[in-house]
Amino acid sequence: MKKKVFLPLLMAIFVLMFLFSATVTTAPAKDKIVVGMSRPLSGPMAKIGDSAFRPVYETFVAEVNAQGGIFVKEFNKKLPIELKVYDDKSDTGTMTRLTEKLILEDKVDFLWPACGTHNIFAQAPIANKYSYILLTAEGGATSITPMLQSLPYLFISLSFSDWYQIPVWADLLAEKGAKTAYIISMADLFGIEYAGVSSIELPKRGINIVGIKSVPPDIKDLSTILKEAQKTKADALMVLAYPDAVILATKQSMEIGYNPKAFLGGPGVNFGFYHAIFGPATEGVSGFSMANRKTSPAMKELFDKLYKNKPEAANDWWGHPLYWAGYEFWKQAIEKAGTLDQKKIKDVMVAETFNTVLGPTSFKGGLMAKESHTGEIGQWQKGLFETVGGGKWPNTKVTAPFVYPKPKWPVPAPAKK
Amino acid sequence: MIVEILDIVIAGLLLGGLYALIAMGLSLQYGVARVLNISHGEFIMLGALGAWFLFGFGVNPLVSLAICGPVTFIIGFLLYRTVFTRLRTSSASIGAYEGSSMLASFGLLFIIQSIALIAWGSGIKGYTYLAFPVNVGGALFAANRLVALAFAVFLGLVFYFFLVRTRLGKAIRAAAQDPATAGLMGVNINQVLALCFGLGAMMAGFAGLLISICYPVNTTMGLEYTIITIIVVVLGGLGSIPGSFIGGFILGLIGSIVTYLEPGLSLAAYYVLFMLLLLVRPTGILGK
């Protein structure tokens, strides 16, 4: 009797064990897409990250989830996005560690970008090593462009110095007859890239660079450098630095009564906080740009959505449309690939053109095609950051002519918050 | 040439005045209250953001001095009475207290910065005030910077005379020399040390307000000023109030000269100076 029971019991145990092991080894049904990010939620880069990509990804995720998520054919349903965001405290070393943690420990489905040109350099090889798509937000890529062939998972969304801002800026100056420029650039990769490209593009158009000074990011006084620039009587002053230095240069130019015919500052001039700080004194100041509400109805809808019930300081007329377009593109690539497999989605991103808020949008050689850009250079005119220059492509929409020379700073500058 | 030299010297003094004010506060906190306050920069940030916030309601920044100063004083005073007094009384030695109070101030840095981030966000803030040039001997300077320098010097001198001429100042100096004996002589040590910490915080608040007149500000600005302040305090002599005052101006001048010659080296020059000091004269200019 005992033997009769034992054998069926043993078989039943084996069957149960098989079923159990089959259950645990089968992938659980997917119910969300987990996106991981290492972001500067504190530290000196927080002021850039919080104004640039953060408002876009927060609005984008909320909108996608309100629609039920992204449809993935492989699972035959829409999957909402869940964000997992770590604070890298504006430290590149911490950012690289957190990026590996997101990939290896958290096993996120997608990696979204850290903040800044130098961080693209640091994060791209990690993402590529683990075959994770990295669609960047804040940060230029002049130096990394020659390496893009060896970084197939890297996609750059933002426009930058030679893609295609400085050539357009040089064209604008040359058309107006500017002959000389003085450059103040930040002593980091961003400043090196922009100053380097300017040193090539401006002389090509007959504009002589009469002075170039590299300054540390946390410089506290630019007055002696601005006075030197003033003495050169350069037609254009270019402050190629992050917002702190751009705002300092603007303040101190006003304070010493230095009025170059053209003033380009960036990034910083493109943000609403620049206008919120200086008010009407911004008239004629130029910066890097992509679009404004006049660019297209789709762009107006985007800006209305992003800036609804938000102070002017939250506006960004350069990066926001590009980040949004980049992630619209990413969503469509997932839907087209019908899977969460990084390689298949990457192949779609390389090959396809999708309609985004910019219009027809594509990536060429890892960079968002410059033909997708709607503008390159902006200028504050009557409280609006008008697009005054862009490439000669179908998407380009110049919304106002370039004013040169720019009006002088108001004297005394009005008190303005 | 003379105008150029004037440009560099006055620009250095303008910056140095702010450094001096900030450093006097930390010097007092360390010299008397024995707290190497790493969160000192956060009180600068509170003063700066407070001025910016009040400016939004139309309050003149110079009027805001009368609001931001007392508020930062009260915060500093209460923090000392609650956090640091407990640490001091429970520490086995002054060395142990200095270590634990420095760690506590690290914590305060993160707490104050995080509260400010929640309240004001991390974006860059600023306003324009007296942003027009003034001719000084042929060199042009911003009116707001000259006003900031005048107030920094005025506040520094008032503070110095308060320490050397008043009865309370004498009690503070006594507490700095020997807290135990000062206590035996009838000085209420807990109260005096808290007062010193509060006054240090108030100086930082004042400096932050004057910084906001000249520079863009944000909630994460504090640490960079703390680092500069520590360099100034070491330069002037740890705990020496007049030393910090002089050290601030010296550092401002060095920064201005190096910025003129090679701006990329301005911050490096501060650290080189710091290293040289530690090697050649670790007690600083007026330190003992």
Interface residues (C-beta under 8 A of the other chain):
Chain A: L41 S42 G43 P44 A46 K47 G49 D50 S51 S90 A187 K213 S214 V215 P216 D218 I219 K220 D221 S223 T224 I225 K227 P243 D244 I247 L248 K251 Q252 M254 E255 I256 G257 G268 F271 F273 I277 F278 G279 A281 A313 A314 V411 P412 A413 P414 A415 K416 K417
Chain B: D7 I8 A11 L14 L15 W52 F55 G56 Q113 S114 L117 G121 S122 G123 I124 K125 G126 Y127 T128 Y129 L130 A131 F132 P133 L140 F141 A142 A143 N144 R145 C214 Y215 P216 N218 T220 E224 G255 S256 T259 Y260 P263 G264 S266 L267
